[in-house]
């Protein structure tokens, strides 16, 4: 997604999607990746506007849930765009052969989420304080 003003990209992000299996359920999940705001455009709310639009787009695409990690200092920013912390959740990125967990040494990540479907809202408790096998691959190792 791009936020463009008069031909200038002010902010951009990727929405990555895949099916995940957790606690016996299969969910259509989406996550944010590569969220950036042009340096000279920061502080004007463009990033928040785009992150909010991305959450709304995921819901409109009828995904079950949105799920991604961010650096702990960015938690309040994502919460201001409608995302919620998923307490104790660790995303396992990478691949099954080369896992890339969000709680590895040197990382200070928090897992953010939103629950768009009834199925995901019912599974919310099983996602808290759990290790969620995302496995997005070698390129976008962790959303």
Secondary structure, 3 states (H helix, E strand, C coil): CEEEECCEEEEEEEEEEEEEEECCEEEEEEEEEEEEECHHHCCCCHHHHHHHHHHHHHHHCCCCEEEEEEEHHHHHHHHHCCCEECCCCEEEEECCCCEEECCCCCCCEEEEEEECCHHHHHHHHHHCCCEEECCCCCCCCCC
